[in-house]
Amino acid sequence: MFEAVALGQKVEKADYDAALPELRTRLLKAQAQLEGAGFPVIVLVNGADAAGKSETTNALHEWLDARYLVSEAYGEPTEEERAHPAFWRYWQWLPPAGRIAIFQGNWYTQPIQERAWKKIGAARFAHELERIRKFEQTLADDGALFIKLWFHIGKRDQKKRLERLEHNPETRFRVTREDWRQHAVHNRILRICEEAVRETSTGLAAWKVIDAVDDRNRNLSAGRELAERLEERLKQPRVRPAPVPEPPRSDPQTVLDRVDLGKHVSKDEYDARAAALLGKTSRLARKFLRKKKSAILVFEGVDAAGKGGAIRRLVRALDARQYRLIPVSAPSEEERAHHYLWRFYRHLPRRGKLTIYDRSWYGRVLVERVEGFATHEEWSRAYKEINDFERELSDDGIVLIKFWLHISEDEQLRRFQAREAEPWKQHKITAEDYRNRAKKNAYEAAAAEMLERCSTEYAPFVLVPAEDKRYARLTVLETVCESLENAL
């Protein structure tokens, strides 16, 4: 792939100055049209050391309207970033719809460097490239436009650049001993880079390899690629299929119909077992903190199934400094402008911490599916996106504990009426709850498919019979203890 790029093309200063006005006008016009186009643009600037990545990033910043642009150059992960899953620091800066983000030193840098210096083998490198493909595919499927620029220079030209930078007092700081160490193995790194480019150049996220020997040629090529790709995308009609409400359930039985709702425990048994389990949970959570392990607890279930009550009992065993409780409601305007997983990525726990989600990313395949807030294509692909997301969390060492609390239709009605009768509980019942109840069959069909397709080996769902609240709360505590204990 790199061999096909003819190196050394030069652009004279006069030609460069003459081309800039038109190029800048195209970029600004396209950027203005992007604001209402409903998709974000992610520009990746990668390539060899001393290939001019920073210079071109600066040029793009100058040519575009900086008010609608995010630019992030990544170095070594900070302590906070190392305490989170690997992709956490990238999700933080993903642009909303209508904006452009330029990422330098992005998610390709670390695996390439680790492979170049033999910290990881070929199999692990292939695994990391697959993670990158899935990450980019998830964003591209949601509409993000990827423009991936790879700046290519040969070893001889790299040496000239390093020497020129080193001899200039104003740029000498940019050349380090590490740069010369990298230069010494330029050809080895080049082979690894070519593999990365080849394996991650997909139909929705293809690489553009640019001759970076001449600064002006590099800048113009990068700017033109950005303009052309953006103009091409903006010409495409913005087609969004009309959401289709979920039809009534037709199949006679689902996994939820087989939940044994007759299970219960007495108050005395509950009091005795709960006290022991809370103490055990507390000890395990403290050990989790010392071992720098983290966990995510997801609570899903039908309305009034007791998720809040189970969470309140659970957190009695936890130090408030160790966990975060995230109650999930309808997305804000800012959250709707991003990929639906963006708002959940922001709250992922750092090492030693726990995050509890009261409802979660499964809203995409539940309420958004049933109510028609997501198209059929969007919620259909979400099963794989969610499984990939949870697999990544599991690979990063996070323990995932997922609950579905289930009750009967009659019990749900009884709890609704009880809430209406108690002044301090009336805020928990709304007309929306009764409206959702009228769509019981559609919601149960969606939940059953979710449970079947997203209960994986690394992140299984635990179905909790919640007709008896005490039994449900004990089941939650026992499951949490078992999961934390197994992880330790």
HELIX and SHEET records of a PDB file:
HELIX    1   1 PHE A    2  ALA A    4  5                                   3    
HELIX    2   2 LYS A   13  LEU A   34  1                                  22    
HELIX    3   3 LYS A   53  TRP A   63  1                                  11    
HELIX    4   4 ALA A   66  TYR A   68  5                                   3    
HELIX    5   5 GLU A   79  ARG A   82  1                                   4    
HELIX    6   6 TRP A   88  TRP A   91  1                                   4    
HELIX    7   7 THR A  109  ALA A  116  1                                   8    
HELIX    8   8 ALA A  122  ASP A  141  1                                  20    
HELIX    9   9 LYS A  155  HIS A  167  1                                  13    
HELIX   10  10 ARG A  172  ARG A  174  5                                   3    
HELIX   11  11 ARG A  177  ALA A  184  1                                   8    
HELIX   12  12 HIS A  186  THR A  200  1                                  15    
HELIX   13  13 ASP A  215  LYS A  235  1                                  21    
HELIX   14  14 VAL A  255  ARG A  258  5                                   4    
HELIX   15  15 LYS A  267  ARG A  290  1                                  24    
HELIX   16  16 LYS A  307  VAL A  315  1                                   9    
HELIX   17  17 GLU A  333  ARG A  336  1                                   4    
HELIX   18  18 TRP A  342  TYR A  345  1                                   4    
HELIX   19  19 TRP A  361  VAL A  365  5                                   5    
HELIX   20  20 VAL A  367  VAL A  370  1                                   4    
HELIX   21  21 HIS A  376  ASP A  395  1                                  20    
HELIX   22  22 GLU A  409  ALA A  421  1                                  13    
HELIX   23  23 PRO A  423  LYS A  428  5                                   6    
HELIX   24  24 ALA A  431  ARG A  437  1                                   7    
HELIX   25  25 LYS A  440  CYS A  454  1                                  15    
HELIX   26  26 LYS A  469  ALA A  487  1                                  19    
SHEET    1   A 5 LEU A  69  ALA A  73  0                                        
SHEET    2   A 5 ILE A 100  GLN A 104  1                                        
SHEET    3   A 5 VAL A  41  GLY A  47  1                                        
SHEET    4   A 5 LEU A 145  HIS A 152  1                                        
SHEET    5   A 5 TRP A 207  ASP A 211  1                                        
SHEET    1   B 5 TYR A 323  PRO A 327  0                                        
SHEET    2   B 5 LEU A 354  ASP A 358  1                                        
SHEET    3   B 5 SER A 294  GLY A 301  1                                        
SHEET    4   B 5 ILE A 398  HIS A 406  1                                        
SHEET    5   B 5 PHE A 461  PRO A 465  1                                        
END                                                                             
